[in-house]
Amino acid sequence: MSHPRGKAGEIDVRHDHVRQILSYHRRSKHYLQRYADGPGRLEWLNQPAPFRTYVGAPVIDLALLAEAIVAPYGDLYVLGAIAPRRPALDTLAILFELSLGLSAWKELQGSRWALRCNPSSGNLHPTEGYAIVPTLPGLEAGVYHYVSRDHRLERRCTFTAATAAALTLRLPAQSFLLGLSSIHWREAWKYGVRAFRYCQHDAGHALAACRYAAAALGWSARLLDAPGDAEVAALLGLDRDADFAAVHPLDREHPDALLVVGHLSPGAADLNLSAVKGSDWTGAPNPLSREHVSWELINLVAAATWKPATAPEPFFTPQPLPPLAALPPTHSRPMPASRIIRQRRSAVEFDGQTSLDAAALYHMLERLLPRPGVPPWDLLPWRPHLHAGVFIHRVRGLSPGLYFLERDPAVHEAMQAACRPTFLWRRPALCPDDLDLYLLAEGDLRETARTVSCHQDIAADGVFSLG
């Protein structure tokens, strides 16, 4: 994307991009009186293939080793509780298995589909994963695409000795890079204009899944915020027009994120990757659908949000908080993190009767607060921008109503000024001191929760819902 020269021109371009993004937001959001534009009906025979492969790329089959991770799930939240393993082919296999890998296959009336460890809107999985590695035990230096269906790596690029050396010099010891991309068409097939929203949503899920998987191996992970999208695309081979010549343009991938994973010290982790350029590329992507429907608003917002390279910013260090309390026991023996991760499922129905103790809710909410070295929030370099509005329906010890959780106390005055003046802003009596939770309005708000959640019963029937 070209930019006008000079500061005034750059500001004009940024303002134009913001206008396009806000226009997309307005035109792709649901309203009480209508839904956003989408396909009139689903063309099931044209559903995009759920797995991206690069035909002709050398493959490396991975072993299913996640059961070897026996650390309890609660240890993921305790800094230093899990001894770090050595980055190698077998531990890279575990990382992918617990982050982007398949967790189950389901079958109904002749249809068969896969579930994965990373959540996805409509189980459509637009997110693709890549490893960019210096020489690791059992793996040549290069760029690898992960195929979850087969639990294998496809070697897209083999680095020269000079490129491998350049990457090794720039990475912390015992670490490698992980890249994520999105195929917007996978979501647009079902959700139409809202697909870009859902791809961003899924990229966030994938980032968190990668961070939890890294924690299970005793590793850390940092999102690299300085590289631009063009740099990420070049590193992952997504800008190679000749490789994608045989597929429809909507089958191409959009760069999402680049992470450094492994044995990392706290703080910033932005790297100069300008010298890390692959030369020996192999494989061509598979086509995903016979026909495609282009949603021009998605193309516009993807261009408007295309990130330029930026200077590294100081890594956000959250305020000191007391260590997280142990999770309330639910079994006689703590469950391994690997088991909990692999049995994740979407909630589709609640009974409308079960209740929860306030202490258990506080345990959950405390895990939404950023703490140094604690996943998944230490992945991000910036301070929290998202906070939680919580509809509480049946929590013992708390009045039903609308609550607000501030994930950064610095926003308190601005949030109060932005909200209606009748809100109470009252802290629950026994709420932990480190949890900035406020009661805004008392009352039975189950129907309100259902309405703002696209009239879904689960928002009213659950113990609580949030957004």
C-alpha positions as CSV (number, residue, x, y, z in Angstrom):
1,M,0.0,0.0,0.0
2,S,1.5,3.4,-1.0
3,H,1.4,6.4,1.3
4,P,1.7,10.1,0.4
5,R,5.0,11.6,1.4
6,G,5.1,14.1,4.2
7,K,3.5,14.3,7.6
8,A,0.3,16.0,6.4
9,G,-0.2,13.3,3.8
10,E,0.4,10.5,6.3
11,I,-2.1,12.0,8.7
12,D,-4.7,12.3,5.9
13,V,-4.1,8.6,4.9
14,R,-4.5,7.5,8.5
15,H,-7.7,9.5,8.9
16,D,-9.1,8.0,5.7
17,H,-8.2,4.5,7.0
18,V,-10.0,5.2,10.3
19,R,-13.1,6.4,8.4
20,Q,-13.1,3.2,6.3
21,I,-12.7,1.0,9.5
22,L,-15.6,2.8,11.3
23,S,-17.7,2.5,8.1
24,Y,-17.1,-1.2,8.0
25,H,-17.9,-1.4,11.7
26,R,-21.3,0.3,11.2
27,R,-22.2,-1.7,8.1
28,S,-21.1,-5.1,9.5
29,K,-22.7,-4.9,12.9
30,H,-26.0,-6.4,13.9
31,Y,-28.8,-4.1,14.9
32,L,-31.9,-4.9,16.9
33,Q,-34.1,-4.4,13.8
34,R,-31.9,-6.2,11.3
35,Y,-28.8,-8.4,10.9
36,A,-25.7,-7.5,8.9
37,D,-25.6,-8.5,5.3
38,G,-24.8,-12.2,4.7
39,P,-25.5,-14.9,2.1
40,G,-29.2,-15.6,1.5
41,R,-28.5,-19.3,2.0
42,L,-25.5,-21.6,2.5
43,E,-24.2,-23.3,-0.6
44,W,-23.0,-26.5,1.1
45,L,-21.4,-27.9,-2.0
46,N,-19.3,-24.7,-2.2
47,Q,-18.1,-24.7,1.4
48,P,-14.4,-23.9,1.5
49,A,-12.1,-26.8,2.2
50,P,-11.4,-26.7,6.0
51,F,-7.6,-27.5,5.6
52,R,-5.0,-25.6,3.7
53,T,-2.2,-27.7,2.2
54,Y,0.8,-26.8,0.0
55,V,1.0,-29.4,-2.7
56,G,4.5,-30.5,-3.5
57,A,6.1,-29.2,-0.3
58,P,8.1,-31.8,1.7
59,V,6.2,-33.1,4.7
60,I,7.4,-34.0,8.2
61,D,4.9,-36.1,10.1
62,L,4.6,-35.2,13.8
63,A,4.1,-37.5,16.7
64,L,1.0,-37.1,19.0
65,L,2.8,-36.4,22.3
66,A,0.6,-34.1,24.2
67,E,-0.4,-36.8,26.7
68,A,3.2,-36.6,28.0
69,I,2.3,-33.1,29.4
70,V,1.1,-34.0,32.9
71,A,1.5,-30.7,34.6
72,P,-1.8,-29.6,36.2
73,Y,-3.8,-26.9,34.5
74,G,-3.5,-24.6,37.6
75,D,0.3,-24.6,37.2
76,L,0.0,-22.7,33.9
77,Y,-0.9,-19.6,36.1
78,V,2.1,-20.0,38.4
79,L,5.3,-18.4,37.3
80,G,8.1,-21.0,37.2
81,A,5.9,-23.9,38.2
82,I,6.6,-25.9,35.0
83,A,10.2,-26.6,34.0
84,P,10.9,-25.5,30.5
85,R,11.6,-28.2,27.9
86,R,14.1,-27.9,25.1
87,P,12.7,-26.5,21.8
88,A,13.0,-29.4,19.3
89,L,10.9,-31.3,16.8
90,D,9.0,-33.2,19.5
91,T,8.2,-30.2,21.6
92,L,7.2,-28.2,18.5
93,A,4.8,-31.0,17.8
94,I,3.2,-30.7,21.2
95,L,2.9,-26.9,20.8
96,F,1.0,-27.3,17.6
97,E,-1.1,-30.2,18.9
98,L,-2.3,-28.2,22.0
99,S,-2.8,-24.9,20.1
100,L,-4.0,-25.4,16.5
101,G,-4.3,-29.2,16.4
102,L,-7.4,-31.4,16.2
103,S,-9.1,-32.5,19.4
104,A,-11.9,-34.7,18.0
105,W,-13.8,-35.8,14.9
106,K,-17.6,-35.8,14.9
107,E,-20.1,-37.5,12.5
108,L,-23.8,-37.0,12.0
109,Q,-26.0,-38.3,9.1
110,G,-23.1,-39.0,6.9
111,S,-21.3,-35.7,7.5
112,R,-17.9,-35.7,9.3
113,W,-16.1,-32.7,10.7
114,A,-13.2,-32.0,13.0
115,L,-13.0,-30.0,16.2
116,R,-9.8,-28.2,17.1
117,C,-8.1,-27.0,20.3
118,N,-8.4,-23.3,19.2
119,P,-12.0,-22.0,19.3
120,S,-13.4,-20.7,16.0
121,S,-16.6,-18.8,14.9
122,G,-18.9,-21.4,13.4
123,N,-16.0,-24.0,13.6
124,L,-14.8,-22.6,10.2
125,H,-11.2,-22.1,11.3
126,P,-9.8,-19.4,9.0
127,T,-6.5,-19.3,10.9
128,E,-3.4,-21.0,9.5
129,G,-0.2,-21.6,11.5
130,Y,3.5,-21.4,10.6
131,A,6.8,-22.1,12.4
132,I,9.9,-20.1,11.4
133,V,12.8,-21.8,13.0
134,P,16.6,-21.7,13.1
135,T,18.1,-25.2,13.2
136,L,16.2,-27.2,15.9
137,P,17.0,-30.7,16.9
138,G,15.3,-32.9,14.3
139,L,14.3,-30.0,12.0
140,E,16.1,-28.0,9.3
141,A,16.1,-24.2,9.5
142,G,13.2,-22.9,7.4
143,V,9.5,-21.9,7.2
144,Y,7.0,-24.7,8.0
145,H,3.2,-24.7,7.5
146,Y,1.2,-26.7,10.0
147,V,-1.6,-29.1,8.6
148,S,-3.8,-29.9,11.6
149,R,-5.7,-32.6,9.7
150,D,-2.6,-34.8,9.4
151,H,-0.6,-33.3,12.3
152,R,2.3,-32.6,10.0
153,L,4.6,-29.8,8.9
154,E,5.0,-28.8,5.3
155,R,8.4,-27.3,4.6
156,R,7.6,-24.2,2.5
157,C,11.1,-22.8,2.6
158,T,14.6,-24.1,3.5
159,F,16.9,-21.3,4.8
160,T,20.4,-20.9,3.5
161,A,23.2,-21.1,6.1
162,A,23.4,-17.3,6.0
163,T,19.7,-16.8,6.6
164,A,19.6,-19.4,9.4
165,A,22.6,-17.7,11.0
166,A,20.9,-14.3,10.7
167,L,17.7,-15.6,12.4
168,T,19.7,-17.3,15.1
169,L,21.5,-14.0,15.9
170,R,18.2,-12.1,16.2
171,L,16.3,-14.6,18.3
172,P,16.8,-15.2,22.0
173,A,18.5,-18.5,22.7
174,Q,16.2,-21.5,22.8
175,S,13.4,-19.8,20.8
176,F,11.7,-19.7,17.4
177,L,9.0,-17.7,15.6
178,L,5.4,-18.6,15.1
179,G,3.2,-17.0,12.4
180,L,-0.5,-16.8,12.0
181,S,-2.6,-15.9,8.9
182,S,-6.3,-15.8,8.0
183,I,-8.3,-16.9,5.0
184,H,-11.2,-14.5,5.0
185,W,-13.2,-16.5,2.5
186,R,-13.6,-19.4,5.0
187,E,-15.7,-17.1,7.1
188,A,-17.3,-15.0,4.4
189,W,-18.9,-18.2,2.9
190,K,-21.2,-18.4,5.9
191,Y,-21.1,-15.0,7.5
192,G,-20.8,-12.6,4.6
193,V,-19.7,-9.1,5.4
194,R,-19.0,-9.9,9.1
195,A,-16.2,-12.3,8.1
196,F,-13.4,-9.9,8.8
197,R,-14.6,-9.4,12.3
198,Y,-14.7,-13.2,12.9
199,C,-11.2,-13.7,11.5
200,Q,-9.9,-11.1,14.0
201,H,-11.9,-12.9,16.7
202,D,-10.3,-16.2,15.7
203,A,-6.8,-14.8,15.5
204,G,-7.2,-13.7,19.1
205,H,-8.3,-17.2,20.1
206,A,-5.3,-18.7,18.2
207,L,-2.9,-16.3,20.0
208,A,-4.3,-17.3,23.4
209,A,-4.2,-21.0,22.4
210,C,-0.6,-20.7,21.4
211,R,0.3,-19.0,24.6
212,Y,-1.4,-21.6,26.8
213,A,0.3,-24.4,24.8
214,A,3.7,-22.7,25.3
215,A,3.0,-22.4,29.0
216,A,2.3,-26.2,29.2
217,L,5.9,-26.7,27.9
218,G,7.3,-24.2,30.4
219,W,7.8,-21.6,27.7
220,S,6.7,-18.0,27.2
221,A,5.5,-16.2,24.0
222,R,5.5,-12.6,22.9
223,L,3.6,-10.9,20.1
224,L,5.9,-8.9,17.9
225,D,4.2,-5.6,17.4
226,A,6.8,-3.7,15.3
227,P,6.9,-5.8,12.0
228,G,4.5,-4.6,9.3
229,D,2.0,-6.9,7.6
230,A,4.2,-6.8,4.4
231,E,7.1,-8.1,6.4
232,V,5.1,-10.9,8.0
233,A,3.6,-11.8,4.6
234,A,7.1,-12.1,3.1
235,L,8.4,-14.1,6.0
236,L,5.5,-16.6,5.7
237,G,5.6,-16.7,1.9
238,L,2.1,-15.2,1.6
239,D,3.3,-12.6,-0.9
240,R,4.5,-15.1,-3.5
241,D,2.1,-14.4,-6.3
242,A,3.5,-17.2,-8.5
243,D,2.8,-19.8,-5.8
244,F,-0.8,-18.6,-5.5
245,A,-1.4,-18.2,-9.3
246,A,-3.6,-21.3,-9.6
247,V,-6.0,-20.4,-6.8
248,H,-8.8,-17.8,-6.6
249,P,-7.6,-14.5,-5.0
250,L,-10.1,-15.1,-2.2
251,D,-8.3,-18.3,-1.3
252,R,-5.2,-16.4,-0.3
253,E,-4.1,-15.7,3.2
254,H,-3.9,-12.4,5.1
255,P,-1.0,-12.0,7.5
256,D,-2.2,-11.8,11.1
257,A,0.6,-12.0,13.7
258,L,4.1,-13.0,14.4
259,L,5.2,-14.4,17.8
260,V,8.5,-15.3,19.4
261,V,8.1,-18.5,21.5
262,G,10.5,-20.3,23.8
263,H,12.8,-19.5,26.7
264,L,12.2,-15.8,27.0
265,S,13.0,-13.2,29.6
266,P,10.3,-10.7,30.6
267,G,9.8,-7.5,28.6
268,A,9.9,-6.5,25.0
269,A,10.8,-8.9,22.3
270,D,10.7,-6.9,19.0
271,L,13.3,-8.2,16.6
272,N,14.9,-6.8,13.4
273,L,14.0,-9.5,10.8
274,S,15.0,-7.6,7.7
275,A,17.8,-10.0,7.0
276,V,15.7,-13.1,7.4
277,K,14.6,-13.8,3.8
278,G,13.9,-17.2,2.4
279,S,15.0,-18.2,-1.1
280,D,14.3,-21.9,-1.7
281,W,10.4,-22.1,-1.6
282,T,8.4,-25.2,-2.4
283,G,4.7,-26.1,-2.7
284,A,1.5,-24.5,-4.1
285,P,-1.7,-23.9,-2.1
286,N,-4.8,-26.0,-2.7
287,P,-7.9,-24.3,-4.0
288,L,-10.7,-24.1,-1.4
289,S,-13.9,-23.6,-3.4
290,R,-15.2,-24.0,-6.9
291,E,-16.9,-20.6,-6.8
292,H,-16.4,-17.5,-4.6
293,V,-18.5,-14.5,-3.6
294,S,-16.5,-11.3,-3.0
295,W,-17.6,-8.9,-0.3
296,E,-16.0,-5.6,-1.2
297,L,-16.2,-4.2,2.3
298,I,-13.9,-7.0,3.5
299,N,-11.3,-6.0,0.9
300,L,-11.6,-2.4,1.9
301,V,-11.2,-2.9,5.6
302,A,-8.4,-5.4,5.1
303,A,-6.5,-2.7,3.2
304,A,-7.4,0.0,5.7
305,T,-6.1,-2.1,8.6
306,W,-2.9,-3.2,6.8
307,K,-0.2,-2.5,9.3
308,P,3.0,-0.7,8.4
309,A,6.3,-1.4,10.1
310,T,6.6,0.6,13.3
311,A,9.2,1.3,15.9
312,P,9.1,-1.0,18.9
313,E,7.3,0.4,21.9
314,P,8.0,-0.2,25.6
315,F,6.5,-3.5,26.7
316,F,3.6,-2.9,29.1
317,T,4.3,-4.0,32.6
318,P,1.0,-4.5,34.6
319,Q,0.6,-3.3,38.2
320,P,1.8,-5.8,40.9
321,L,-1.0,-8.1,42.0
322,P,-1.1,-10.8,44.6
323,P,-0.4,-14.3,43.2
324,L,-3.4,-16.1,41.8
325,A,-5.2,-18.3,44.3
326,A,-5.4,-22.0,43.5
327,L,-8.4,-23.0,41.5
328,P,-11.2,-24.7,43.5
329,P,-10.8,-28.4,43.3
330,T,-13.2,-30.1,40.9
331,H,-11.6,-33.6,41.0
332,S,-9.8,-35.7,43.6
333,R,-6.7,-35.4,41.4
334,P,-5.7,-32.2,39.5
335,M,-6.4,-32.6,35.8
336,P,-3.4,-32.2,33.4
337,A,-3.4,-29.0,31.3
338,S,-3.1,-31.1,28.1
339,R,-6.4,-32.9,28.9
340,I,-8.3,-29.8,29.7
341,I,-7.0,-28.0,26.5
342,R,-7.9,-31.0,24.3
343,Q,-11.4,-31.4,25.7
344,R,-12.5,-27.8,25.2
345,R,-15.9,-27.6,23.6
346,S,-18.3,-24.8,22.7
347,A,-21.2,-24.2,25.1
348,V,-24.5,-24.7,23.3
349,E,-27.1,-25.1,26.1
350,F,-27.5,-24.2,29.7
351,D,-30.3,-25.4,32.1
352,G,-31.3,-22.0,33.4
353,Q,-31.2,-23.3,37.0
354,T,-27.6,-24.1,38.1
355,S,-26.0,-21.5,40.3
356,L,-22.4,-20.6,41.2
357,D,-20.7,-19.4,44.3
358,A,-19.3,-15.8,44.2
359,A,-15.8,-17.1,45.2
360,A,-15.7,-19.3,42.1
361,L,-16.7,-16.4,39.9
362,Y,-14.0,-14.2,41.5
363,H,-11.5,-17.0,40.6
364,M,-12.5,-16.8,37.0
365,L,-12.5,-13.0,36.8
366,E,-9.1,-12.7,38.4
367,R,-7.7,-14.8,35.5
368,L,-8.7,-11.9,33.2
369,L,-6.3,-9.6,34.8
370,P,-2.8,-9.2,33.3
371,R,0.1,-10.4,35.4
372,P,3.8,-10.7,34.5
373,G,4.7,-14.1,33.1
374,V,1.1,-15.4,33.4
375,P,-0.8,-16.5,30.2
376,P,-2.4,-15.5,28.1
377,W,-2.2,-11.7,28.7
378,D,1.6,-11.5,29.0
379,L,1.7,-12.3,25.3
380,L,0.6,-8.8,24.4
381,P,2.9,-5.7,24.5
382,W,0.2,-3.1,25.3
383,R,-1.9,-2.4,28.3
384,P,-5.5,-3.8,28.3
385,H,-7.9,-2.2,25.9
386,L,-10.8,-4.6,26.6
387,H,-12.9,-4.7,29.7
388,A,-15.9,-6.9,30.6
389,G,-19.5,-6.1,31.1
390,V,-21.0,-9.0,33.0
391,F,-24.7,-9.9,33.3
392,I,-25.0,-11.9,36.5
393,H,-28.1,-14.1,36.8
394,R,-27.5,-16.8,39.4
395,V,-24.3,-16.2,41.5
396,R,-24.7,-17.0,45.2
397,G,-23.6,-13.9,47.2
398,L,-24.1,-11.4,44.4
399,S,-27.3,-9.5,43.4
400,P,-28.5,-10.2,39.9
401,G,-27.7,-7.3,37.5
402,L,-25.1,-5.7,35.3
403,Y,-21.6,-5.5,36.5
404,F,-18.4,-4.0,35.0
405,L,-14.9,-5.4,35.4
406,E,-12.0,-3.0,34.8
407,R,-8.9,-4.8,33.6
408,D,-6.9,-1.6,34.0
409,P,-7.7,0.8,36.8
410,A,-6.4,3.7,34.6
411,V,-9.7,3.6,32.7
412,H,-12.0,4.1,35.7
413,E,-12.8,7.8,35.3
414,A,-13.1,7.7,31.5
415,M,-15.5,4.7,31.8
416,Q,-17.7,6.5,34.4
417,A,-17.9,9.5,32.2
418,A,-18.9,7.4,29.1
419,C,-21.7,5.5,30.9
420,R,-25.1,6.6,31.9
421,P,-25.2,8.7,35.2
422,T,-27.7,6.4,36.9
423,F,-25.2,3.5,37.2
424,L,-24.3,2.7,40.8
425,W,-20.6,1.9,40.5
426,R,-20.8,-0.1,43.8
427,R,-18.2,-2.7,44.7
428,P,-19.6,-6.0,46.0
429,A,-18.9,-6.4,49.8
430,L,-16.6,-9.4,49.7
431,C,-14.9,-8.8,46.3
432,P,-11.1,-9.3,46.4
433,D,-9.2,-6.0,46.6
434,D,-7.3,-6.7,43.4
435,L,-10.5,-7.1,41.4
436,D,-12.1,-3.9,40.2
437,L,-15.6,-5.2,39.8
438,Y,-18.5,-2.8,40.1
439,L,-22.3,-3.3,40.2
440,L,-23.8,-0.9,37.7
441,A,-27.5,-1.8,37.8
442,E,-29.5,-4.3,39.9
443,G,-32.3,-6.5,38.6
444,D,-33.3,-9.5,36.5
445,L,-31.5,-8.7,33.2
446,R,-31.8,-12.2,31.6
447,E,-34.0,-10.9,28.7
448,T,-31.6,-8.0,28.2
449,A,-28.7,-10.4,28.0
450,R,-30.6,-12.6,25.5
451,T,-31.4,-9.6,23.3
452,V,-28.0,-8.1,23.1
453,S,-26.5,-11.6,22.4
454,C,-28.5,-11.9,19.1
455,H,-31.5,-13.4,21.0
456,Q,-29.5,-16.5,22.0
457,D,-31.0,-18.4,25.0
458,I,-27.5,-19.3,26.4
459,A,-27.0,-15.7,27.4
460,A,-30.1,-15.8,29.6
461,D,-29.9,-19.4,30.8
462,G,-26.2,-19.3,31.9
463,V,-25.1,-18.4,35.4
464,F,-23.7,-15.2,33.9
465,S,-22.8,-13.9,30.4
466,L,-20.3,-11.2,29.5
467,G,-19.1,-9.1,26.6
